Amino acid sequence: MPIKRIVLGTAQFGMKYGIANRSPKPSPKDIFNILEYAFGKGINALDTAYSYGNSEQLIGDFIAQSGNYFKIISKLPNLSDKGISDVEKYFHKTLNNLKQPALYGYLIHKFDNLIENKEIWGILESLKQDGLVEKIGVSLYNVSELEYLLNNNIKFDIVQIPYNIFDQRFKTYFSVLKNMKAEIHSRSVFLQGLFFLETDIINKDFQLAKDNINKLRRISIDNNIPLFALCLCFVLLNPFLDKVIIGVDSVEQLRQNIDSFEYLDKTKNIYDLLESLKLDYEEVIIPNKWK
């Protein structure tokens, strides 16, 4: 069942997120409704981070009030002082925010922290050995970061990577990761909303993506598959991905995403065509390089 591979992303709960997002930040009531609906539909995992505003606190409040259990993956905030003394402090703050005795996953959010302080990994391993977290890993943005982990023989359990129709940079490493028995969690299914931008914004700021966006929209129309369903089904059809993270602003958005599973078979028939739309322009496919 595709629903078991869905992880609800919660960046939107605590901060404004996504280039095409015109909605206000959801209210606590809206967030509780989203979490209740997700749980009722069989979504059993949440992705959050200490740096996502008050996202962790809201999740903790919901779990405490509802009694509904989720596997939770959170992330270490950027250690701006380049020190490691705060790693355990932040981890326990996260546990406190979430009102949890332990986490399913804990990831390094800012890769440079690991480069600057390799001792961080030993601390995460200790937290795992103490039973405070089941799986540890790293959130990645560039293939060079994954190559560093592999070349330095760092034994991670989870790697979170961007993956979508345009950004397929990590695909060549999927079989390597599976051989290591690492979980692959994909994010950026909708490339932070780039696929849904108004044409004038695309023409102005994303010239390099314009032709492929137009092709993608034509494929959507010609095959009678909603654009958001096409994007989500493309990612779900990759068998190497253990989890697919999606963020929503409302119950209705989540319902639409779940309903899009009905288009999996139709999307499978045009999978190779969608795969051919990949782009190599980093200024397009890596959001932190956007103007």
Disulfide bonds with the S-S distance in Angstrom:
none
